[in-house]
Amino acid sequence: MLDEVVAPMTKEDAVRRLLLARVDGAYRLATFILRDPLTAEDAVQEAALLAWDRRRTLRDSQSADGWFTRILVNVCRDELRRRARRPQLVALDPEAGPATEPPADHPDHPDLSTALGRLSADEQTLLALRFGRELTVPEIAEHLRVPEGTVKSRLHATFQHLRAAVDAERRSAEAIR
């Protein structure tokens, strides 16, 4: 009878398995944060490359999921910050109507996507972790390496900012009508 010797999982193995297993979830999270599927694909690819390059910084293969999530979130934050610095291009099509017009299928509701765009990159990321990845407050705290109380207070402030942004969108839509 031969005894099999099971070699411990190396960091390279852990990162390789994680990247293969997390592609779909990472794409969903990036799409939730960035609200653009093409940019999300780029972000996931960039995060995967960064994770592979930084695989030696992974201290414990058991925490690989949180480690990769932080890398992906930081890539998405960087993209949101780049977007905020770029001037927004407006299509000049007289047939299109006003750019702030609410969608036809929801005439009484402001465009939530636009309201989300008014939030900071950190606020958008926090909402993506909470609702896009459906993480609990303790899990978010672990991923972001902050106390749970900090996550709770940031979520509270983010919801207040989102309510204000939705109200501003509603007022803007009403002013156009």
SEFI-698819 format. One line per field, with one value per atom (N, C-alpha, C, CB): residue number from 1; atom name; x, y, z. Coordinates in Angstrom, 1 decimal, padded with zeros to 4 digits. Glycine has a CB too. Example, Ala and Ser with C-alpha at 12.3 -4.5 7.8 and 13.67 -1.06 7.14 Angstrom:
BEGIN
titor	[1	1	1	1	2	2	2	2]
drendo	[N	CA	C	CB	N	CA	C	CB]
c1	[013.2	012.3	013.2	011.3	012.8	013.7	012.9	014.1]
c2	[-005.7	-004.5	-003.3	-004.5	-002.2	-001.1	000.0	-000.6]
c3	[007.8	007.8	007.8	009.0	007.1	007.1	007.9	005.7]
// end
This chain:
BEGIN
titor	[1	1	1	1	2	2	2	2	3	3	3	3	4	4	4	4	5	5	5	5	6	6	6	6	7	7	7	7	8	8	8	8	9	9	9	9	10	10	10	10	11	11	11	11	12	12	12	12	13	13	13	13	14	14	14	14	15	15	15	15	16	16	16	16	17	17	17	17	18	18	18	18	19	19	19	19	20	20	20	20	21	21	21	21	22	22	22	22	23	23	23	23	24	24	24	24	25	25	25	25	26	26	26	26	27	27	27	27	28	28	28	28	29	29	29	29	30	30	30	30	31	31	31	31	32	32	32	32	33	33	33	33	34	34	34	34	35	35	35	35	36	36	36	36	37	37	37	37	38	38	38	38	39	39	39	39	40	40	40	40	41	41	41	41	42	42	42	42	43	43	43	43	44	44	44	44	45	45	45	45	46	46	46	46	47	47	47	47	48	48	48	48	49	49	49	49	50	50	50	50	51	51	51	51	52	52	52	52	53	53	53	53	54	54	54	54	55	55	55	55	56	56	56	56	57	57	57	57	58	58	58	58	59	59	59	59	60	60	60	60	61	61	61	61	62	62	62	62	63	63	63	63	64	64	64	64	65	65	65	65	66	66	66	66	67	67	67	67	68	68	68	68	69	69	69	69	70	70	70	70	71	71	71	71	72	72	72	72	73	73	73	73	74	74	74	74	75	75	75	75	76	76	76	76	77	77	77	77	78	78	78	78	79	79	79	79	80	80	80	80	81	81	81	81	82	82	82	82	83	83	83	83	84	84	84	84	85	85	85	85	86	86	86	86	87	87	87	87	88	88	88	88	89	89	89	89	90	90	90	90	91	91	91	91	92	92	92	92	93	93	93	93	94	94	94	94	95	95	95	95	96	96	96	96	97	97	97	97	98	98	98	98	99	99	99	99	100	100	100	100	101	101	101	101	102	102	102	102	103	103	103	103	104	104	104	104	105	105	105	105	106	106	106	106	107	107	107	107	108	108	108	108	109	109	109	109	110	110	110	110	111	111	111	111	112	112	112	112	113	113	113	113	114	114	114	114	115	115	115	115	116	116	116	116	117	117	117	117	118	118	118	118	119	119	119	119	120	120	120	120	121	121	121	121	122	122	122	122	123	123	123	123	124	124	124	124	125	125	125	125	126	126	126	126	127	127	127	127	128	128	128	128	129	129	129	129	130	130	130	130	131	131	131	131	132	132	132	132	133	133	133	133	134	134	134	134	135	135	135	135	136	136	136	136	137	137	137	137	138	138	138	138	139	139	139	139	140	140	140	140	141	141	141	141	142	142	142	142	143	143	143	143	144	144	144	144	145	145	145	145	146	146	146	146	147	147	147	147	148	148	148	148	149	149	149	149	150	150	150	150	151	151	151	151	152	152	152	152	153	153	153	153	154	154	154	154	155	155	155	155	156	156	156	156	157	157	157	157	158	158	158	158	159	159	159	159	160	160	160	160	161	161	161	161	162	162	162	162	163	163	163	163	164	164	164	164	165	165	165	165	166	166	166	166	167	167	167	167	168	168	168	168	169	169	169	169	170	170	170	170	171	171	171	171	172	172	172	172	173	173	173	173	174	174	174	174	175	175	175	175	176	176	176	176	177	177	177	177]
drendo	[N	CA	C	CB	N	CA	C	CB	N	CA	C	CB	N	CA	C	CB	N	CA	C	CB	N	CA	C	CB	N	CA	C	CB	N	CA	C	CB	N	CA	C	CB	N	CA	C	CB	N	CA	C	CB	N	CA	C	CB	N	CA	C	CB	N	CA	C	CB	N	CA	C	CB	N	CA	C	CB	N	CA	C	CB	N	CA	C	CB	N	CA	C	CB	N	CA	C	CB	N	CA	C	CB	N	CA	C	CB	N	CA	C	CB	N	CA	C	CB	N	CA	C	CB	N	CA	C	CB	N	CA	C	CB	N	CA	C	CB	N	CA	C	CB	N	CA	C	CB	N	CA	C	CB	N	CA	C	CB	N	CA	C	CB	N	CA	C	CB	N	CA	C	CB	N	CA	C	CB	N	CA	C	CB	N	CA	C	CB	N	CA	C	CB	N	CA	C	CB	N	CA	C	CB	N	CA	C	CB	N	CA	C	CB	N	CA	C	CB	N	CA	C	CB	N	CA	C	CB	N	CA	C	CB	N	CA	C	CB	N	CA	C	CB	N	CA	C	CB	N	CA	C	CB	N	CA	C	CB	N	CA	C	CB	N	CA	C	CB	N	CA	C	CB	N	CA	C	CB	N	CA	C	CB	N	CA	C	CB	N	CA	C	CB	N	CA	C	CB	N	CA	C	CB	N	CA	C	CB	N	CA	C	CB	N	CA	C	CB	N	CA	C	CB	N	CA	C	CB	N	CA	C	CB	N	CA	C	CB	N	CA	C	CB	N	CA	C	CB	N	CA	C	CB	N	CA	C	CB	N	CA	C	CB	N	CA	C	CB	N	CA	C	CB	N	CA	C	CB	N	CA	C	CB	N	CA	C	CB	N	CA	C	CB	N	CA	C	CB	N	CA	C	CB	N	CA	C	CB	N	CA	C	CB	N	CA	C	CB	N	CA	C	CB	N	CA	C	CB	N	CA	C	CB	N	CA	C	CB	N	CA	C	CB	N	CA	C	CB	N	CA	C	CB	N	CA	C	CB	N	CA	C	CB	N	CA	C	CB	N	CA	C	CB	N	CA	C	CB	N	CA	C	CB	N	CA	C	CB	N	CA	C	CB	N	CA	C	CB	N	CA	C	CB	N	CA	C	CB	N	CA	C	CB	N	CA	C	CB	N	CA	C	CB	N	CA	C	CB	N	CA	C	CB	N	CA	C	CB	N	CA	C	CB	N	CA	C	CB	N	CA	C	CB	N	CA	C	CB	N	CA	C	CB	N	CA	C	CB	N	CA	C	CB	N	CA	C	CB	N	CA	C	CB	N	CA	C	CB	N	CA	C	CB	N	CA	C	CB	N	CA	C	CB	N	CA	C	CB	N	CA	C	CB	N	CA	C	CB	N	CA	C	CB	N	CA	C	CB	N	CA	C	CB	N	CA	C	CB	N	CA	C	CB	N	CA	C	CB	N	CA	C	CB	N	CA	C	CB	N	CA	C	CB	N	CA	C	CB	N	CA	C	CB	N	CA	C	CB	N	CA	C	CB	N	CA	C	CB	N	CA	C	CB	N	CA	C	CB	N	CA	C	CB	N	CA	C	CB	N	CA	C	CB	N	CA	C	CB	N	CA	C	CB	N	CA	C	CB	N	CA	C	CB	N	CA	C	CB	N	CA	C	CB	N	CA	C	CB	N	CA	C	CB	N	CA	C	CB	N	CA	C	CB	N	CA	C	CB	N	CA	C	CB	N	CA	C	CB	N	CA	C	CB	N	CA	C	CB	N	CA	C	CB	N	CA	C	CB	N	CA	C	CB	N	CA	C	CB	N	CA	C	CB	N	CA	C	CB	N	CA	C	CB	N	CA	C	CB	N	CA	C	CB	N	CA	C	CB	N	CA	C	CB	N	CA	C	CB	N	CA	C	CB	N	CA	C	CB	N	CA	C	CB	N	CA	C	CB	N	CA	C	CB	N	CA	C	CB	N	CA	C	CB]
c1	[000.8	000.0	000.9	-001.0	000.6	001.4	000.7	001.7	001.5	000.9	001.1	001.6	000.0	000.1	000.5	-001.2	001.5	001.9	001.2	003.4	000.4	-000.3	000.5	-001.8	000.9	001.7	000.8	002.5	001.3	000.4	000.3	001.1	-000.9	-001.2	-000.3	-002.7	000.4	001.3	000.4	002.3	001.1	000.4	000.0	001.3	000.8	000.5	-000.7	001.7	-000.8	-002.0	-003.2	-001.8	-003.1	-004.3	-004.8	-003.9	-003.9	-004.2	-004.8	-003.0	-004.2	-004.7	-006.1	-003.8	-006.4	-007.7	-008.7	-007.7	-008.3	-009.2	-009.6	-008.5	-008.6	-008.9	-009.9	-007.6	-009.6	-010.5	-011.9	-009.9	-012.0	-013.3	-014.1	-013.1	-013.4	-014.0	-014.3	-013.2	-014.0	-014.2	-015.6	-013.8	-016.6	-018.0	-018.4	-018.9	-018.1	-018.4	-017.7	-018.1	-016.4	-015.7	-016.3	-014.2	-016.7	-017.3	-018.6	-017.6	-019.4	-020.7	-020.4	-021.5	-019.4	-019.1	-018.6	-018.0	-017.7	-017.2	-018.2	-016.0	-019.2	-020.3	-021.2	-021.1	-021.4	-022.2	-021.6	-022.5	-020.3	-019.6	-019.5	-018.1	-019.1	-018.8	-020.0	-017.7	-021.0	-022.2	-022.0	-023.0	-020.9	-020.6	-019.9	-019.7	-020.6	-020.0	-018.6	-021.0	-018.4	-017.1	-016.0	-017.1	-016.2	-015.2	-015.0	-015.7	-016.1	-016.0	-015.1	-017.4	-015.2	-014.3	-012.9	-014.7	-012.6	-011.2	-010.7	-011.1	-011.6	-011.3	-010.9	-012.4	-011.7	-011.5	-010.2	-012.6	-009.9	-008.6	-007.5	-008.6	-007.6	-006.5	-006.3	-006.8	-007.4	-007.3	-006.6	-008.7	-007.0	-006.4	-004.9	-007.1	-004.5	-003.1	-002.4	-002.9	-003.0	-002.3	-002.2	-003.2	-003.3	-003.3	-002.2	-004.6	-002.0	-000.9	000.4	-001.1	000.6	001.9	002.2	001.9	001.1	001.3	001.0	000.3	001.0	000.7	001.6	000.8	002.8	003.7	003.3	005.1	002.4	002.0	000.8	001.6	000.3	-000.8	-000.2	-001.5	-000.6	-000.1	-000.6	-000.3	-001.9	-002.6	-003.6	-003.4	-003.4	-004.2	-005.7	-003.8	-006.0	-007.4	-008.1	-007.5	-007.3	-007.9	-007.7	-007.2	-007.5	-007.3	-008.5	-007.0	-009.7	-010.9	-011.0	-012.2	-010.8	-010.8	-009.7	-010.7	-008.6	-007.4	-007.7	-006.1	-008.3	-008.6	-009.7	-009.0	-010.7	-011.8	-011.2	-012.8	-010.3	-009.7	-009.0	-008.7	-008.2	-007.5	-008.6	-006.7	-009.6	-010.6	-011.3	-011.7	-011.7	-012.4	-011.5	-012.8	-010.2	-009.3	-009.1	-007.9	-009.1	-009.1	-010.3	-008.9	-011.5	-012.7	-012.8	-013.9	-012.3	-012.2	-011.4	-011.7	-010.2	-009.3	-010.0	-008.0	-010.8	-011.5	-012.6	-012.2	-013.3	-014.3	-013.7	-015.1	-012.5	-011.8	-011.3	-010.6	-010.9	-010.5	-011.7	-009.8	-012.8	-014.0	-014.4	-015.2	-014.3	-014.7	-013.8	-014.6	-012.5	-011.6	-011.8	-010.2	-012.4	-012.6	-013.8	-012.7	-013.7	-014.9	-016.0	-014.6	-017.2	-018.3	-018.7	-019.5	-018.7	-019.1	-020.7	-018.5	-021.2	-022.7	-023.0	-023.3	-023.9	-024.2	-025.1	-025.0	-024.8	-025.6	-026.6	-024.7	-027.6	-028.6	-030.0	-028.8	-030.4	-031.6	-032.8	-031.9	-032.8	-034.0	-034.0	-033.9	-032.9	-032.8	-033.6	-031.4	-033.8	-034.5	-033.5	-035.6	-033.9	-033.0	-032.3	-033.7	-031.0	-030.2	-030.7	-028.8	-031.4	-031.8	-033.2	-031.7	-033.8	-035.1	-035.2	-035.7	-036.1	-036.2	-036.6	-037.2	-036.2	-036.6	-038.1	-036.0	-038.5	-039.9	-040.6	-040.1	-040.0	-040.7	-040.9	-039.9	-040.2	-040.4	-040.6	-039.2	-041.7	-041.8	-041.9	-043.1	-042.3	-042.4	-041.2	-043.6	-040.2	-039.0	-037.8	-038.9	-036.9	-035.7	-034.7	-035.0	-033.8	-032.8	-031.9	-032.1	-032.0	-031.2	-029.7	-031.6	-029.5	-028.1	-027.4	-028.1	-028.1	-027.6	-027.3	-028.5	-028.3	-028.1	-026.9	-029.4	-026.7	-025.6	-024.3	-025.6	-024.3	-023.1	-022.7	-023.4	-023.6	-023.3	-022.6	-024.6	-022.6	-021.9	-020.3	-022.4	-019.6	-018.1	-017.8	-017.4	-016.5	-016.1	-016.2	-014.6	-015.8	-015.8	-017.3	-015.2	-018.2	-019.6	-020.2	-020.5	-019.9	-020.3	-019.8	-019.9	-018.5	-017.9	-018.6	-016.4	-018.8	-019.5	-020.9	-019.6	-021.6	-022.9	-022.8	-023.7	-021.7	-021.5	-021.2	-020.4	-020.4	-020.1	-021.3	-018.9	-022.1	-023.3	-024.4	-023.8	-024.6	-025.8	-025.4	-026.6	-024.2	-023.7	-023.2	-022.7	-022.4	-021.8	-022.6	-020.4	-023.6	-024.5	-023.7	-025.4	-022.6	-021.8	-022.5	-020.4	-022.3	-022.8	-021.8	-022.9	-022.2	-021.4	-020.0	-022.1	-020.1	-018.8	-017.9	-019.0	-018.5	-017.7	-017.1	-018.6	-017.9	-017.3	-016.2	-018.5	-016.4	-015.3	-014.0	-015.8	-014.2	-013.0	-012.4	-013.4	-013.2	-012.6	-011.9	-013.7	-012.5	-011.9	-010.9	-013.0	-010.8	-009.9	-010.2	-008.5	-011.5	-011.9	-012.9	-012.6	-013.1	-014.0	-015.5	-014.0	-016.3	-017.7	-018.4	-018.4	-018.2	-018.8	-018.5	-018.4	-017.3	-017.0	-017.8	-015.5	-018.0	-018.8	-020.2	-018.7	-020.8	-022.1	-022.3	-022.6	-021.4	-021.5	-021.3	-020.5	-020.4	-020.3	-021.5	-019.0	-022.1	-023.3	-024.4	-023.7	-024.5	-025.6	-025.4	-025.6	-024.2	-023.9	-024.1	-022.4	-023.7	-023.9	-025.4	-023.3	-026.2	-027.7	-028.2	-028.4	-027.7	-028.2	-027.8	-027.6	-026.6	-026.1	-026.9	-024.6	-027.2	-028.0	-029.4	-028.1	-030.0	-031.4	-031.3	-031.9	-030.3	-030.2	-030.0	-029.0	-029.2	-029.0	-030.3	-027.9	-031.0	-032.3	-033.3	-033.0	-033.3	-034.2	-033.7	-034.1	-032.4	-031.9	-032.3	-030.4	-032.3	-032.7	-034.2	-032.3	-035.0	-036.4	-036.7	-037.1	-036.1	-036.3	-035.9	-035.5	-034.8	-034.3	-035.3	-032.9	-035.8	-036.8	-038.1	-037.1	-038.5	-039.7	-039.5	-040.1	-038.4	-038.1	-038.1	-036.7	-037.8	-037.8	-039.2	-037.0	-040.1	-041.5	-042.2	-042.2]
c2	[-001.2	000.0	001.2	000.0	002.1	003.3	004.4	003.7	005.1	006.3	007.5	006.5	008.1	009.4	010.5	009.7	011.3	012.5	013.6	012.6	014.3	015.5	016.7	015.6	017.3	018.6	019.7	018.9	020.6	021.7	022.6	022.5	023.3	024.2	025.4	024.6	025.7	026.8	028.1	026.6	029.2	030.5	030.5	031.7	030.0	030.0	029.2	029.5	028.0	027.1	027.8	025.8	028.4	029.1	030.2	029.6	031.0	032.2	031.7	033.1	030.7	030.1	029.6	029.0	028.8	028.2	029.4	027.3	030.3	031.4	032.2	032.4	032.5	033.3	032.5	033.6	031.2	030.4	030.3	029.0	030.2	030.0	031.3	029.4	032.4	033.7	034.6	034.5	034.2	035.0	035.6	034.3	034.7	035.1	036.1	033.9	035.7	036.6	037.9	035.9	037.9	039.1	040.0	038.8	039.4	040.2	040.8	039.3	040.1	040.7	041.8	039.6	041.6	042.7	043.9	042.2	043.8	044.9	045.6	044.4	044.8	045.4	046.2	044.3	045.7	046.4	047.7	045.6	047.7	048.9	049.9	048.6	049.4	050.3	050.6	049.7	049.8	049.9	049.9	051.2	049.2	049.1	047.8	050.3	046.9	045.5	045.5	044.7	046.3	046.3	046.8	047.2	047.8	048.3	047.3	049.7	046.6	045.6	044.4	045.0	044.0	043.0	043.4	042.7	044.7	045.2	045.2	046.6	045.6	045.7	044.3	046.3	043.3	041.9	041.4	041.0	041.7	041.2	041.9	041.5	043.2	044.0	043.4	045.5	043.2	042.7	041.3	042.6	040.5	039.1	039.2	038.3	040.1	040.3	040.8	041.2	041.8	042.3	041.2	043.5	040.4	039.3	038.4	038.6	038.0	037.1	037.7	036.7	039.0	039.6	039.8	041.0	039.9	040.1	038.9	041.2	037.7	036.5	036.2	035.3	036.7	036.5	037.3	036.8	038.3	039.1	038.4	040.5	037.3	036.6	035.9	035.6	036.3	035.7	034.3	036.6	034.1	032.9	032.5	033.0	031.3	030.9	030.8	029.5	030.7	030.7	032.1	030.3	033.1	034.5	035.0	035.4	034.1	034.5	035.2	033.3	034.8	035.4	036.9	034.7	037.2	038.6	039.4	038.7	038.8	039.4	039.8	038.5	038.9	039.2	040.2	037.9	040.2	041.1	042.5	040.8	042.7	044.0	044.5	043.9	043.6	044.0	044.5	042.9	043.7	044.1	045.4	043.0	045.5	046.8	048.0	046.7	047.8	048.9	049.3	048.6	048.3	048.5	049.3	047.2	048.9	049.6	051.0	048.8	051.2	052.5	053.4	052.5	052.9	053.7	054.1	052.9	053.2	053.5	054.5	052.2	054.4	055.5	056.8	055.1	056.8	058.1	058.7	058.0	057.8	058.3	058.9	057.1	058.2	058.7	060.0	057.7	060.2	061.5	062.7	061.4	062.3	063.4	063.7	062.9	062.7	062.9	063.8	061.6	064.7	065.4	064.5	066.6	064.7	063.9	064.5	063.9	063.6	063.9	063.8	063.0	064.8	064.9	064.8	066.2	063.9	063.8	064.9	062.4	065.5	066.7	066.2	067.8	065.6	065.1	065.8	063.5	066.7	067.5	066.6	068.6	065.4	064.5	063.7	063.5	063.6	062.7	063.3	062.5	064.6	065.2	065.4	064.2	065.9	066.2	065.0	066.9	065.1	064.0	063.6	064.4	064.4	064.1	063.5	065.3	063.3	062.7	061.3	062.7	061.0	059.7	058.7	059.7	057.4	056.3	056.3	055.0	055.9	055.9	054.8	055.6	053.7	052.6	052.9	051.3	054.0	054.4	055.9	053.9	056.4	057.8	058.6	058.2	057.9	058.6	058.3	058.1	057.6	057.3	057.9	055.7	058.5	059.0	057.9	059.9	058.2	057.2	056.9	057.7	055.7	055.3	055.3	054.0	054.9	054.8	056.1	054.2	057.2	058.5	058.9	059.5	058.6	058.9	058.2	058.6	056.9	056.2	056.8	054.7	057.3	058.0	059.2	058.3	059.8	061.0	060.7	061.8	059.4	059.0	058.9	057.6	058.9	058.8	057.4	059.2	057.2	055.8	054.9	055.9	055.4	054.5	054.2	055.3	055.1	054.8	053.8	056.1	054.0	053.0	051.6	053.5	051.6	050.3	049.6	050.5	050.4	049.9	049.3	051.0	050.0	049.5	048.2	050.5	048.2	047.0	045.8	047.2	046.0	044.9	044.4	045.3	045.4	045.0	044.4	046.3	044.9	044.5	043.7	045.6	044.0	043.3	041.9	044.1	041.9	040.6	040.0	040.8	040.8	040.4	040.0	039.2	040.8	040.5	041.1	041.1	040.5	041.1	042.1	039.9	042.9	043.9	043.3	044.7	042.2	041.6	041.2	040.4	040.7	040.3	041.5	039.5	042.6	043.8	044.3	044.9	044.3	044.8	044.0	044.7	042.7	041.8	042.1	040.3	042.3	042.6	043.9	042.5	044.9	046.3	046.5	047.3	045.6	045.7	046.9	045.7	047.1	048.2	047.6	049.4	048.3	047.8	047.8	048.7	046.9	046.7	048.0	045.6	048.7	050.0	051.0	050.6	051.0	051.9	051.5	051.8	050.3	049.8	050.3	048.3	050.1	050.5	052.0	050.1	052.8	054.3	054.7	055.0	054.1	054.4	054.1	053.8	052.9	052.5	053.5	051.1	053.9	054.9	056.2	055.2	056.7	057.9	057.8	058.4	056.6	056.3	056.4	055.0	055.7	055.8	057.2	054.9	058.0	059.4	060.1	060.1	059.9	060.5	060.0	060.3	058.7	058.2	058.8	056.6	058.9	059.5	060.9	059.5	061.7	063.1	063.1	063.8	062.2	062.1	061.7	061.1	060.8	060.4	061.6	059.2	062.3	063.5	064.6	064.1	064.8	065.7	065.3	065.9	064.0	063.5	063.8	062.0	063.5	063.7	065.2	063.2	066.1	067.5	067.9	068.3	067.4	067.7	067.3	067.1	066.1	065.5	066.4	064.1	066.8	067.6	069.0	067.7	069.5	070.9	070.8	071.4	069.7	069.6	069.5	068.3	068.8	068.6	069.9	067.7]
c3	[000.0	000.0	000.0	001.2	-000.9	-001.0	-000.3	-002.5	000.5	001.2	000.3	002.6	000.0	-000.8	000.1	-001.5	-000.4	000.3	-000.4	000.3	000.3	-000.2	000.1	000.3	-000.9	-000.8	-000.4	-002.1	000.5	000.8	-000.4	002.0	-000.4	-001.5	-001.5	-001.5	-002.6	-002.7	-003.0	-003.8	-002.8	-003.1	-004.6	-002.7	-005.4	-006.8	-007.1	-007.7	-006.5	-006.7	-006.1	-006.0	-005.0	-004.4	-005.3	-003.0	-005.8	-006.6	-007.9	-006.9	-008.5	-009.8	-009.6	-010.3	-008.6	-008.3	-008.0	-007.2	-007.3	-006.9	-008.2	-005.9	-009.0	-010.2	-011.1	-011.0	-011.3	-012.1	-011.5	-012.3	-010.2	-009.6	-009.5	-008.2	-009.4	-009.1	-010.3	-008.1	-011.5	-012.7	-012.8	-014.0	-012.7	-012.9	-011.8	-012.9	-010.5	-009.4	-009.4	-008.1	-009.9	-010.0	-011.1	-010.3	-012.2	-013.2	-012.8	-014.5	-012.0	-011.5	-010.6	-010.8	-009.7	-008.7	-009.5	-007.7	-010.4	-011.2	-012.0	-012.1	-012.6	-013.3	-012.4	-014.0	-011.2	-010.2	-009.8	-009.0	-009.6	-009.2	-010.4	-008.7	-011.5	-012.7	-013.5	-013.5	-013.5	-014.2	-015.7	-013.8	-016.2	-017.6	-017.8	-018.0	-018.6	-018.7	-019.4	-019.6	-020.4	-021.0	-020.1	-022.3	-019.4	-018.4	-017.3	-017.8	-016.9	-015.9	-016.4	-015.5	-017.6	-018.1	-018.0	-019.6	-018.4	-018.3	-016.9	-018.9	-016.0	-014.5	-014.0	-013.7	-014.4	-013.9	-014.4	-014.3	-015.7	-016.3	-015.6	-017.8	-015.4	-014.7	-013.3	-014.7	-012.6	-011.2	-011.2	-010.5	-012.2	-012.2	-012.5	-013.3	-013.4	-013.6	-012.4	-014.8	-011.7	-010.5	-009.4	-010.0	-009.3	-008.3	-008.6	-008.3	-009.9	-010.2	-009.9	-011.7	-010.3	-010.1	-008.6	-010.7	-007.8	-006.3	-005.5	-005.8	-006.1	-005.4	-004.2	-006.4	-004.3	-003.1	-001.9	-003.6	-002.1	-000.9	-000.2	-001.4	-000.8	-000.1	001.1	-001.1	002.3	003.5	003.8	004.7	003.6	003.9	002.8	005.3	002.2	001.1	001.5	000.6	002.8	003.2	003.1	004.7	003.0	002.9	001.5	003.9	000.5	-000.9	-001.5	-001.7	-001.1	-001.6	-001.2	-001.1	000.0	000.5	-000.1	002.0	-000.3	-000.9	-002.3	-000.8	-003.1	-004.5	-004.6	-005.2	-003.7	-003.7	-003.5	-002.7	-002.6	-002.3	-003.6	-001.1	-004.2	-005.5	-006.5	-006.0	-006.7	-007.7	-007.3	-007.8	-006.1	-005.6	-005.9	-004.1	-005.6	-005.8	-007.3	-005.2	-008.1	-009.6	-010.0	-010.4	-009.5	-009.8	-009.3	-009.3	-008.1	-007.5	-008.4	-006.1	-008.8	-009.7	-010.9	-010.0	-011.5	-012.7	-012.5	-013.3	-011.4	-011.0	-010.8	-009.8	-010.2	-010.0	-011.4	-009.1	-012.3	-013.6	-014.4	-014.4	-014.2	-014.9	-014.4	-014.6	-013.1	-012.5	-013.0	-010.9	-013.3	-013.8	-015.3	-013.5	-016.0	-017.5	-017.7	-018.2	-018.7	-019.0	-019.6	-019.9	-019.3	-019.8	-021.2	-018.9	-022.2	-023.5	-023.6	-024.6	-024.2	-024.4	-025.9	-023.8	-026.3	-027.6	-028.0	-027.9	-029.1	-029.6	-030.7	-030.1	-030.3	-031.2	-030.9	-031.2	-031.7	-031.4	-031.3	-032.4	-032.0	-032.0	-030.7	-033.2	-029.9	-028.8	-027.6	-028.4	-027.5	-026.3	-025.2	-025.8	-024.1	-023.0	-022.4	-021.9	-022.1	-021.6	-020.2	-021.5	-019.4	-018.1	-018.0	-017.2	-019.2	-019.2	-018.6	-020.7	-017.7	-017.1	-018.2	-016.0	-017.9	-018.9	-019.1	-018.4	-020.3	-020.7	-019.9	-022.1	-019.5	-018.8	-017.4	-019.0	-016.8	-015.4	-015.4	-014.6	-015.9	-016.0	-014.6	-016.7	-013.6	-012.3	-011.4	-011.6	-011.8	-011.0	-011.6	-010.9	-010.7	-011.2	-011.7	-010.2	-012.5	-012.9	-011.8	-014.2	-011.2	-010.1	-010.5	-009.6	-011.8	-012.2	-012.2	-013.7	-012.6	-012.5	-011.1	-013.2	-010.2	-008.8	-008.2	-008.0	-008.6	-008.1	-008.6	-008.5	-009.8	-010.3	-009.6	-011.8	-008.8	-008.0	-006.7	-007.7	-006.4	-005.2	-005.4	-004.7	-004.4	-004.5	-004.9	-003.2	-005.3	-005.7	-004.5	-006.2	-003.3	-002.1	-001.8	-000.9	-001.9	-001.6	-002.6	-001.7	-003.9	-004.9	-004.6	-006.3	-004.2	-003.9	-002.7	-003.7	-001.7	-000.5	-000.8	000.6	-001.7	-002.1	-002.9	-002.9	-003.7	-004.6	-003.7	-005.6	-002.7	-001.8	-001.0	-000.8	-000.6	000.2	-000.6	000.9	-001.8	-002.6	-003.8	-003.0	-004.4	-005.6	-005.2	-006.3	-004.1	-003.7	-002.5	-003.2	-002.0	-000.9	000.3	-001.4	000.6	001.8	003.0	001.6	004.2	005.4	005.9	006.5	006.9	007.5	008.0	008.6	008.7	009.2	008.0	010.0	006.9	005.8	005.1	004.8	004.9	004.3	005.2	004.2	006.5	007.4	007.2	008.8	007.0	006.8	005.5	006.9	004.4	003.1	003.0	002.0	003.7	003.7	004.8	003.7	005.7	006.8	007.7	006.4	008.0	008.9	009.9	008.0	011.0	012.0	011.5	013.3	012.1	011.7	011.9	012.4	012.9	013.2	012.1	014.5	011.6	010.5	009.2	010.1	008.9	007.8	008.0	007.6	009.2	009.5	009.3	010.9	009.8	009.7	008.2	010.6	007.5	006.1	005.3	005.5	005.6	004.9	005.1	005.3	006.4	006.8	006.0	008.3	006.0	005.3	003.8	005.5	003.2	001.8	001.5	001.4	002.3	002.0	002.1	003.1	003.0	003.0	001.8	004.3	001.3	000.1	-001.1	-000.2	-001.1	-002.2	-002.2	-002.1	-001.1	-001.0	-001.5	000.5	-001.1	-001.6	-003.1	-000.9	-003.7	-005.1	-005.8	-005.5	-005.3	-005.9	-005.9	-005.2	-004.8	-004.7	-005.7	-003.3	-005.9	-006.8	-008.2	-006.7	-008.5	-009.9	-010.1	-010.0	-009.0	-009.1	-009.4	-007.8	-008.6	-008.8	-010.2	-007.8	-010.7	-012.0	-013.1	-012.3	-012.9	-013.9	-013.9	-013.6	-012.7	-012.6	-013.2	-011.1	-013.1	-013.6	-015.1	-013.1	-015.7	-017.2	-017.7	-017.6	-016.9	-017.4	-017.5	-016.5]
// end
